[in-house]
Amino acid sequence: MGHSKSFSKAHISDNDETKVIELKTDETNATNSKTQFAETGGRKIAYRSIGQGKPMILCQRFRGNLDDWDPSFLNALAKHFNVITFDYTGFASSTGTPPENILDFAKDVKDLAGALKLKKIMVGGWSFGGCVAQIVATEFPDMVSQLILMGTRPPGQVNHPMEDIFLKTAYKPQNDFEDEVILFFEPASKASRAAAKSSQKRMAKRTTDKDIPVEQDLWQFYGKGMEDFGNDAYNALQKLTKTKIPILVITADHEICFPPENWFELNRKLPTAQVMVFPQAGHGPHHQYPKLIARYIANFIKYNKKAAKAN
């Protein structure tokens, strides 16, 4: 049976012009979307999908599951794209044997896209997920139109390591609010601490159909994936220097996990990459500035689409 839908008006900025769009207040969003399962390769990949338009698959961070994305960020992206989040094979609600190298993590994206009959995708990733996304783009370039990297590092060996406090905090069995401020925000900034509280409140709004936490005995597989990424057996860094895929790197001025200096050193070597550094922020800038960063991503993608058509 049909049902009535209520609407509200909102303003968004688009190329310095203000447009009024209609928002469905009862539409599927990041706090009420259903967990679905894509059956592929003998396992089930848990995923959620919101929004309409061109598909964007987002790869999650260390210990992250479907519930660990800020809803405000996903909802803002979903104004422009079909946003798909998922659990890696064998993690949280997904079944199967966990990957032991970064390529097999990347194959989750390829297989999920195939199961959903998506021939071309935008791929993004946060932290460990950004490493996964880079391998998707370099190993399966024909399926990737644009690459969005948040709080992550380039392939191969890097000159600027993560701070010890990140490792000590990230590997605690349980993280409290203060731990999350250290891990994803900037503890020295009042504005960042306030943003952390706001983000936590938004993420707590999902009360049903919650995902399963990533169990501690699975953490070792992230380590295997990162070691593989650092060894760069797939020559991903060299492939990024020759790619035509537009790359947006989003980082922060106090990134304690993956310092932005590792990207600065590649400024003249990655012809399609743009690096954005956000102030008074840490490892999760898109949780501190969810709507702003979503808008930057949308504008970046829109610009590159126009540029591609012009050429």
Protein Blocks (a to p, Z undefined) as FASTA:
>chain_A
ZZddddddddddeehiacdddddfkbccfklcccddddeehiacddddededjddddddd
ehiafklccfklmmmmmmmmccdddddehiajbgcjddfbfklmmmmmmmmmmmnopabd
cdddehjlmmmmmmmmmmmmmlpmbdcdehiadehjdfbdcdfklmmmmmpfbacfklmm
mmmmcfklmklmmmmmmmmmmmmmpmghpacdddfklmmmmmmmmmmmmnomnommmmmm
mpcbdcdddddfblfklgcklmmmmmmmmmkbccdddehiafklmlmmmmlmmmmmmmmm
mmmmmmmmmZZ
